Amino acid sequence: MLVDKTVLITGASSGIGRSCARAFAEAGARLLLCARRGQRLDALAAELQAECHTLVFDVRDRSATEAAIGGLPREWAAIDVLVNNAGLAAGLEPLHEGDADDWDRMLDTNVRGLLNVTRPVVRGMVGRGCGHVINIGSIAGHETYPGGAVYCATKAAVSKITEGLRMDVLGAGVRVSTVDPGMVETEFSIIRFHGDHDRAAEVYDGTAPLTPDDVAEVVVWIADRPAHVQIAEVIILPTAQASATLVARAR
């Protein structure tokens, strides 16, 4: 069902986004790869056995986002699947000690960035009477943890935006889903800890986290359901994780 479908993936240059690109390529899709790092996108496009078109922009910039999507060549303009993957965590301090710049990065990327991409893409889907939006959320959208108030709030917002969008497009032939992973080993913790690789490694020490490929497999499975089937939400955790903060580790 995904052969020759046009799939737009934000944050495609690394982590879950990159794995989604590879998985959709294997399924025969055409790929719109979006991220800020153009060289990484070009390298990924060259690697994939799929038709690709790259877009370099920052989802936080509404004007740039709308210009990139609105300026797509005609053969790429009809987007069948949108994977809103771009997102990040920054800092893990108590709220009263947090860095306001970190808050802005999370709010602007995880919430406003998702909205900036979704609006122009979904307009086209509604006009054509078909399409699928898959948002990458987090277990953090379901459970708050110490030091994560703002990040968890942004992912809770993704959950509510997903639910609201599903209501808004009811009857328009557009499906809306969210995939909410637990612990996944990507650049996520390196970014959260501002490049401190040692501290990031401690997050995954002594346990077996999910891989980006694990999440991508679920995303593609959701996208590949029959048109009358809408997978509203999937929470995916490693076997060693029971909640946002409860993780089994080797001693």
Rosetta blueprint (number, residue, H / E / L):
1 M L
2 L L
3 V L
4 D L
5 K L
6 T E
7 V E
8 L E
9 I E
10 T E
11 G L
12 A L
13 S L
14 S L
15 G H
16 I H
17 G H
18 R H
19 S H
20 C H
21 A H
22 R H
23 A H
24 F H
25 A H
26 E H
27 A L
28 G L
29 A L
30 R E
31 L E
32 L E
33 L E
34 C E
35 A E
36 R L
37 R L
38 G H
39 Q H
40 R H
41 L H
42 D H
43 A H
44 L H
45 A H
46 A H
47 E H
48 L L
49 Q L
50 A L
51 E L
52 C E
53 H E
54 T E
55 L E
56 V E
57 F L
58 D L
59 V L
60 R L
61 D L
62 R H
63 S H
64 A H
65 T H
66 E H
67 A H
68 A H
69 I H
70 G H
71 G L
72 L L
73 P L
74 R H
75 E H
76 W H
77 A L
78 A L
79 I L
80 D L
81 V E
82 L E
83 V E
84 N E
85 N L
86 A L
87 G L
88 L L
89 A L
90 A L
91 G L
92 L L
93 E L
94 P L
95 L H
96 H H
97 E H
98 G L
99 D L
100 A H
101 D H
102 D H
103 W H
104 D H
105 R H
106 M H
107 L H
108 D H
109 T H
110 N H
111 V H
112 R H
113 G H
114 L H
115 L H
116 N H
117 V H
118 T H
119 R H
120 P H
121 V H
122 V H
123 R H
124 G H
125 M H
126 V H
127 G H
128 R H
129 G L
130 C L
131 G E
132 H E
133 V E
134 I E
135 N E
136 I E
137 G L
138 S L
139 I H
140 A H
141 G H
142 H L
143 E L
144 T L
145 Y L
146 P L
147 G L
148 G L
149 A H
150 V H
151 Y H
152 C H
153 A H
154 T H
155 K H
156 A H
157 A H
158 V H
159 S H
160 K H
161 I H
162 T H
163 E H
164 G H
165 L H
166 R H
167 M H
168 D H
169 V L
170 L L
171 G L
172 A L
173 G L
174 V E
175 R E
176 V E
177 S E
178 T E
179 V E
180 D E
181 P E
182 G L
183 M L
184 V E
185 E L
186 T L
187 E L
188 F H
189 S H
190 I H
191 I H
192 R H
193 F L
194 H L
195 G L
196 D L
197 H H
198 D H
199 R H
200 A H
201 A H
202 E H
203 V H
204 Y H
205 D L
206 G L
207 T L
208 A L
209 P L
210 L E
211 T L
212 P H
213 D H
214 D H
215 V H
216 A H
217 E H
218 V H
219 V H
220 V H
221 W H
222 I H
223 A H
224 D L
225 R L
226 P L
227 A L
228 H L
229 V L
230 Q L
231 I L
232 A L
233 E E
234 V E
235 I E
236 I E
237 L L
238 P L
239 T L
240 A L
241 Q E
242 A L
243 S L
244 A L
245 T L
246 L L
247 V E
248 A L
249 R L
250 A L
251 R L
